[in-house]
Amino acid sequence: MIHFDENKLMQLHNADELLNEKYGEEGTESRKAFDEKAQAYYYGNILRDRRKELKMTQKELAEKTGTARSYIARIEKGETDIQLSSFLRIARALRMNFSPVFM
């Protein structure tokens, strides 16, 4: 049977505690800013992975969507706030279908 050191267990933190400590409690401006950046990074990765899956360059994607290659690069890195219309145009060019989910 495995025995755990109770003192060490008490020192462990969960992800929410660490995020609260570093970026502030949920609902604060600093936490909202972090969450927005994290979401931009997440969707940028989805688009980048799909582009690579299709063996398409950033330049080719930019040409298909009427944007600049540098804009595609910033989106994929999560460095820019992408408009929904731009996101959907890029997703269509990558043959992706997104359906909105309202909570």
C-alpha positions in Angstrom: 0.0 0.0 0.0 1.3 3.5 -0.9 1.7 6.0 2.0 1.6 9.7 1.3 3.4 12.3 3.4 0.5 14.4 4.7 2.8 17.5 5.1 3.7 17.4 1.4 0.1 16.9 0.4 -0.9 20.0 2.3 1.7 22.0 0.4 0.2 21.1 -3.0 -1.8 23.6 -4.9 -4.5 23.2 -7.6 -4.5 25.1 -10.8 -7.2 27.6 -9.6 -5.1 28.5 -6.6 -2.0 29.1 -8.7 -3.9 31.2 -11.3 -5.5 33.2 -8.5 -2.1 33.9 -7.0 -0.5 34.9 -10.2 -3.3 36.6 -12.2 -5.9 37.5 -9.5 -9.2 36.1 -8.6 -11.9 35.3 -11.2 -13.7 38.4 -12.2 -10.8 40.8 -11.7 -9.4 42.8 -14.6 -6.1 41.0 -14.4 -7.7 37.6 -14.5 -10.0 38.6 -17.4 -6.9 39.8 -19.4 -5.1 36.5 -18.7 -8.2 34.4 -19.7 -8.6 36.4 -23.0 -4.9 35.9 -23.8 -5.2 32.2 -23.0 -8.2 31.8 -25.2 -6.5 33.6 -28.1 -3.6 31.3 -27.8 -5.9 28.2 -27.7 -7.8 29.2 -30.8 -4.6 30.2 -32.6 -3.1 26.8 -31.9 -6.2 25.1 -33.3 -6.0 27.2 -36.5 -2.2 26.6 -36.8 -2.5 22.8 -36.3 -5.2 22.6 -39.0 -3.2 24.7 -41.4 -0.2 22.4 -41.0 -2.4 19.4 -41.3 -3.5 20.7 -44.7 0.2 21.4 -45.5 -0.6 25.0 -46.2 1.8 27.9 -45.5 0.9 31.0 -43.7 1.3 32.9 -46.9 -1.1 30.6 -48.7 -3.7 31.0 -46.0 -3.3 34.8 -46.0 -3.9 34.8 -49.8 -7.0 32.7 -49.4 -8.4 35.0 -46.7 -7.3 38.3 -48.1 -5.0 39.1 -45.1 -1.3 39.5 -44.5 1.0 36.6 -43.6 2.1 38.6 -40.5 -1.6 38.8 -39.4 -1.9 35.0 -39.7 1.3 34.6 -37.7 0.1 36.9 -34.9 -3.2 35.0 -34.7 -1.4 31.6 -34.5 0.7 32.9 -31.7 -2.3 34.3 -29.8 -0.8 37.8 -30.1 -3.8 39.6 -31.6 -7.5 40.0 -30.8 -9.2 38.4 -33.8 -12.6 39.5 -34.9 -15.3 36.8 -35.3 -15.7 37.5 -39.0 -11.9 37.0 -39.5 -11.9 33.8 -37.5 -14.8 32.4 -39.5 -13.2 33.4 -42.8 -9.9 31.7 -41.8 -11.8 28.6 -40.5 -13.6 28.3 -43.8 -10.4 28.6 -45.7 -9.1 25.7 -43.5 -12.3 23.7 -44.2 -13.3 23.9 -40.6 -16.9 24.2 -39.4 -17.7 26.0 -36.1 -21.1 26.0 -34.6 -21.8 28.5 -31.8 -22.7 27.2 -28.4 -24.5 29.5 -26.0 -24.3 28.9 -22.3 
